[in-house]
Amino acid sequence: MATVTSEVCIIAEGTVLEGDIVTETSLRLEGIVLGNVQCKGRFVLSNTAILKGNVNARSIISDARIEGDIYVSDTIHLKSSSHVLGSICYNEIVIDKGAVINGTLSNTQANSTVQNEE
């Protein structure tokens, strides 16, 4: 029987981390990271989070400011207060009304889905 873990690394609000992060688990960012992030799980960024660096993750849910390029192998969901300054390479993308993207969008598959949500 397989075991499923739901481990999540949390970087709390008020924390500033300088340097790259590599994690096999999911990651929740509520503070500030000045460096690149590689996350093999889900990467969740709260509205208090700031990331200045590139991201490579399985999936992303963001309500934060990201200054850097993003590569997501599955789905990225940009919530209404998210702001991205950089390119996004995605399989599937959901963009809520109010989200801002200053950069390019590129699809990793020809048959991907783009959804606009209000």
N, C-alpha and C positions, 0 to 999 in steps of 0.2 A: 504494500500500500504506500502510495506517495504521500509525502508530507508537504504542506504548503505553509510557507512562512509569510508573514505580513510585516516584515521589518521595514521601518522607515527611519531614515536619518533626518533629524530636524536641526536646522540652523535658525535659532530664535531671533526675534526682533531685538535690536540693540547690539547684535553681534556683527562685527566686521571681520571677514576672513580674507586674507590676502594669500593667493596661491591657487593651484589647480585642485579640483576635486575629482576623484575617480571612485565610483561606488557600484557594487553589484546589486544593491537594494534600491528601493524607492527613496526619493529625497524631497523634503519640504523645506523651502527657503522662505523665511520671514524677515531675515536680516539682509546684509550686504555681502556679496562675494565679488572680489576683484581678481578674477582668474577664470580659466576654462573649466567646464563641467562635463564629465562623461558619466552618464547614469544609465545603467542597464534596465532599470525599472521605470516607474512613473515619476516625473519631475513636476512638482506642484510649486508654483510661486505665488505667494499671497500679495495683496495690494501694498504691503509695507516693504516688499523685497525690491532690491536693485541688484542686477547682475551686469558686470562689465567684463565680458569675455564670451568666447564661443561656447555653444552647447551641442552635445551629441547625446540624444536620449531616445528611449523606446517610445514614450509618449509624454506630452507636456500639457499641463493646464496652467495658464498664466493670467494673472491679474496685476502684473508687475511691469517694471521698466527693464528692458533687456537691451544692452548696447553690445552687439556682436552677432555673428552669424549663427544660425540655428539649423541643425540637421536632426530630423525626427523620423525614425523608421516606421512609425505607425501613425498616430493621430496627434495633431496639435490643436488645442482649443484656446483661442485668444479671447478672454473676457473683456467686458466693456471698458475697463480702465487700464488695460494693458497697452504698452507702448514699446514697439520694437524698432530699433535703429540698426538694421542689418538685413542680410538675405535670409530667407527661410526656404529650406529644402524639405519637402514633406511627402507623405503618402496620402493622407487625408487631412483637411483643414476645416476648422469651424471658426468663424470670425463674428463675434457679437458686435452689435451696433455700438459705436463709440471707440472701439479698438483702433489704434493707429499703427500703421506699418510704413516706415520710411526705408525702403529697400526693395529687393526683388523677391518674387515668389517663383519657385521652380518645383515641378512635380516629379517624384521619383518613378511614377508609373503612368503609362498612357491612359489607363482606365481609372483614374482617381476621382474623388468626390470633393467638390467645393461647396460649402454650405454657408449661407448668410443667415444669421439669426438676429432677430430684433428683440 
